[in-house]
Amino acid sequence: MITRHFGIPVTSPGAILRRERDLGTPLGQETAEVLQSGGLVPDKIIIELIEDWLRLHGGHGFVFDGFPRTLPQAESLMSMLTKLRTALDLAIWLEVSEETVRDRITGRLQCAECGFTTSSSSAQFANRPVCPYCDGRLERRNDDDLAVLQTRLQEFRTKTEPLGAFYEKLSMLHRIDGNRDRDVVFADISKLMEDKTAK
Ligand code: AMP
C-alpha cells in the first residue's frame, strides 16, 4: 500500500529470504530452516542483505518492514545511513495483541510473486487465490503456524521489543494501534508520512 500510494520502495528481509528460498539460492537454502522454525536469522546475514538493497534501491527514500529486529541491526542501520548521509525520518511501531496476531496468521494468504497480503476470509480470494496485482499464486506461509508462532513471539519479546526504547530515546518512535482494519491503520501511517514530507 505504501509503495502504491507514495511511490516509495518497501523491502522486508522476510520477503527477500522467502524468495531466495523459492529460487533455491545458497542464501535461501542456508536460511530456510531458521525461517520455518520462527527463529531470527543471524544479524550478519540480514545486515549484508540490507546494505546491498540500500546500495541498489535506497537513493530516493525507502521503507523497511521487519527490519531492524535486534539492537545490533538498529545500530548497523544508523552507521549505514550516516555513511550514505541519509537521516531516518520515522520508526513506526504497529502494536498488536497476541489475539490479533493469532487471528491474522491463521487466515493469512500471501502472493508468492509480489508479497501482496490478504486473508482467506476475504470472499474475493476464497475460490480464486490469485493476486489482483500480478496474477501470482496466493498461498499460506509455512511459518504461519501456531506452534511456530510461540518461537516468533519469544524472539520478539527478547530481541525486538528493546528497540522500542532505542527509538524512543532518539525521539523517532510512533506507536500505532495495529489491531484495527488495514485502511484505518494505513490512514494513520499516511498521516505520519505526509506530516514528515511537509516539513
Ligand atoms: P517476516 O516476513 O517479517 O514475518 O519474517 C519472516 C522470518 O524471516 C522471520 O521469522 C525471521 O526468521 C526472518 N527475518 C525477517 N526479518 C528479519 C530480521 N530483521 N532479522 C532476523 N531475521 C529476520
Boltz pocket constraint, residues with backbone or C-beta under 6 A from the ligand:
constraints:
  - pocket:
      binder: B
      contacts: [[A, 12], [A, 13], [A, 14], [A, 15], [A, 17], [A, 34], [A, 35], [A, 36], [A, 38], [A, 39], [A, 40], [A, 41], [A, 42], [A, 46], [A, 65], [A, 66], [A, 67], [A, 68], [A, 69], [A, 70], [A, 73], [A, 143], [A, 152]]
      max_distance: 6.0
